[in-house]
């Protein structure tokens, strides 16, 4: 069985809901992977609703500072409206999917990062993932928002990239794709086709890598360390080839263990 986890950024969700591009992409993915899981963020929508309700939006190292009131917006928009819209789109186009969050079946419990961020945490596996695997065996696409809970049952805002990392490790995914509106990771103004851990750390230190790209790339490093070595970030998905080596001509960056890796463009049917 081949499992791909695709994380859709909040900036990309409108395209998912309002165009057929993603339907074509997922149909092609289903010919390459026997199992697919989607994880989605909601960044822009949460910021828009916060502004409408008079709440200040603040980020620290790419993480949204989250008060009780903002947590209610996160849950309503990400786990509610957007998750439902994604599932409606999928089920109307021949897929079977189910809307889920990190709260369901006590599978994940979030641990607070610090008081400065408020209700923001890192998810830890606290239950079994067998029920998720059973859904996948039934050809159901789980669609996860990254909203979680703490040990006391308080709602927690979890960065969707970090949640993707935890979920991918728990499910032993073969590939992880972080799809956003960026054409890859830029170092000194140039998009890198491949990136190793040392370059990521140096990029964060010298300021080439900033804001939301920081938790995303830290998650990528952890995925590599935990044995998931097909990790990609970009806007036009490319796929790993095991039998030939070509230059990458798509819009994205592979996060790799070494400089030498074999890749080819994933063509959408």
N, C-alpha and C positions, 0 to 999 in steps of 0.2 A: 504494500500500500504506500502511496506517495501523498504526503500531506503538505499543502501550501497554506500559509497564513498570510492574508493580505490586509494590511492596515491602511485605511482610507483616511486621509487628513480631513479636518473640518472644512478646509478650503476647497476640497474636492467633492464634497457631498452633493452640492447643487448639480454638478455635472452628472453624478451618478443618478440622481433622481429625475433630472429633466432631459437627459439624452439617452440614446440607445448604445453609446460607445461601451459602457460597462457591461451591458448584456452580451455584446459580441465578445468582449474580453473574457468574461466568465465562461462562456460557451467554449471558447478556445482553451481556457485553462482546464476545463473538465476533460479535455482530450489528453492533457499532459499529466494531470494529477487526479487521483481517484477520490481525494478528499480535499475540501476547501473550507476554510474558516475565515470570516470577515471580522475585523475589529475597526471601529470608527471613532473619530474624535468629534468635536463640535465647536472648536475654538472661536471662529468668527461669529457664529450664531449666539454663543454665550456672551461674547463681548457686546454684540448688538443689543441683546435683551437687557444686559446689565445697564447699558447706557439709557435705554428707554425707562428703566425703573430707578434711575438716578444713583446707581451704584458705581463706584470707581473700579476700573480695571487695572490691576497691577500684576506684573510678572517678576519673578526672581529666578534667574538662570533657566528661563523657559518654562517655569512652573507658575500656574495661576494662583495668586493669593486668594484663599477661599474662606469667606465668612459663612455663618449659618445661612444668611439670606442668599448669598451667591451659590451656596451648595444646593439650595432649592431650585435655582435657575438651571444649574448644571444637570440635576436629576430630571427636571421637567423637559428640557430641550434635548439633552443627549440621550438619556435612557427612554424618554417618552416620544416626543415628536419625530426626531430624526431617525431613531431606531425603527419606529413604525413605518415611516416613509420608505426607508430602504427595504424593509420586508415586503411592503405592498408592491414595490417595483419588482422585486425578485419573483414573488408568487404570481404576479400578473404576466410574467414572461417565461413560464415553463419551469421555474425552479421551485423546489420545496425548501423553505427557510424558516427559521424560528428566531424571534427576538429575545436576547438574553442580556444579562449584565453580570458583573463580577459578584453580585450579591447572591445569585441563584444557587440554591442547594448547598449553601455554606461552603462553596468551593474555595473562595478566596477571602482573606481577612487583611485589611490594610493596616500598616504600621505607620504612625505619624512621622513625617520628616523632621519638623521642628515647629515651634510656636509661631514663628514669623510667617509661615505659609498658611497656618490655620488648618482647615479640614482637608489636608492634602497628604497622601501617603503612598507608600510602596506596597503593592499587593504580595502577600505570601500565600502559598498553597496551604489550605487548612482542611481540605476534604478530598474526596476522590474525583478523578476526571473520567471515570469509566462511563458515566452517563453521557458525557460529551462524545466519547468514542462510539457509543451505541447510536447516537444521532448520525454520526458520520457514516457508520456502516449501513444506515438506512437511507443514504444519499440525501440527507438533510444538511443544509448549510447553516451552521450556527452563526448568528450575527450578534456580536458582543459590543455593547457600550462598555466603557471602562469604569463606570460608577461602581464603587464597592462599599463596604461597611467596615467599621472598626470592631474591636472585640465586644463592645457594649451595644452595638447595633446602630450607631450613628452613621449617617451617610457620609461617604468619603469621596473626594475628587481625586481620581488617579489618572495621571498622564497616560494617554492611550498608547504611546510608544512603549512606556514602561510596562503597561499591562500586556501588550503584545509579546514582549520579551518573556514575561512570567508564564503566559499561556503557551507560547511556543515550546519552552523547555518542558512544561508539564505534559504536553501532548507529543513531545519528541518530533517536532515538525521537520520536514526535509528542507523546506525553503521558506524564507520570510521576505515579503515585499512591503516596503514602506512607500506608499504612493502619495505624492503631494503635488504642489504646484511649482516645485523647483526642479530644474533639469539635472540635479545631482548636487554633490557637495563641492563647494568652491574653496580652493586654497590659493591665496594670493591672486584672486580674481579669475582663476581658471577652474572650470569644472573638471574634476578628476574622474577618470574612467574606473580606476581602482584606488583603494585607500586602505592602508594598514594601520594597526593600532597606534604605532609611534607617531604617524602623521596626524591622527585624530587628537592625541594628547597635546602635541605641539601646536595644533591649530586652535585648540581651546585656550591654551596658555597665551599665545600671541595675538588672540583676538580675531583670527580668521573665521573661527567657528563660534557663533553666538546664538543667543535667544533659544528658540525651540529646537534648533539643531543640536544643542548640547545634550539634552536627555535622550534624543533619538540616537545619536551616535554612541553615547555611553551604553545604551541598550544593545546596540549592534556589537560592541566590544564584548559584552557579557554573553551574547548569543554565540559568538565565535569560541569563547572560552569554554562554553558548555556543549560544544560539539556540533552546533548548527552552522555549517560553513557556506551556506548559500543565502547571503543576506544582501539586499539591494535597496537603494533609495533613489527615487526619481519621479519623473512624470510619464515617461513612455517605457513600459515594462520590457526588460530584456531577460533572457533565460540562460541558465548554465548549460553548456554543451559538454558531454563527456567524451566525445569522439573526434572533435576537431577544434582548431584554434583560429579565431578570427578577431579582427579589431572590433571594438565596440562602437557602433554607429547610432546607438539610440540615446535617449535622454535619461541618463542615470549613472549611478556610481555603485560598483560592487564593493562591499566591505570584505576584505580578504585577509587570510592569515599571512600570506607572503605576496611578493610582487608578481609571481608567475601563476596565472590562473587561466582557464580556458572558458571563453564566453561567446555567445552569439545572440543576435537580435531575436527576440520573440515576436514573430509576425502574427498579427491578429487576422483571423480568417474573415 
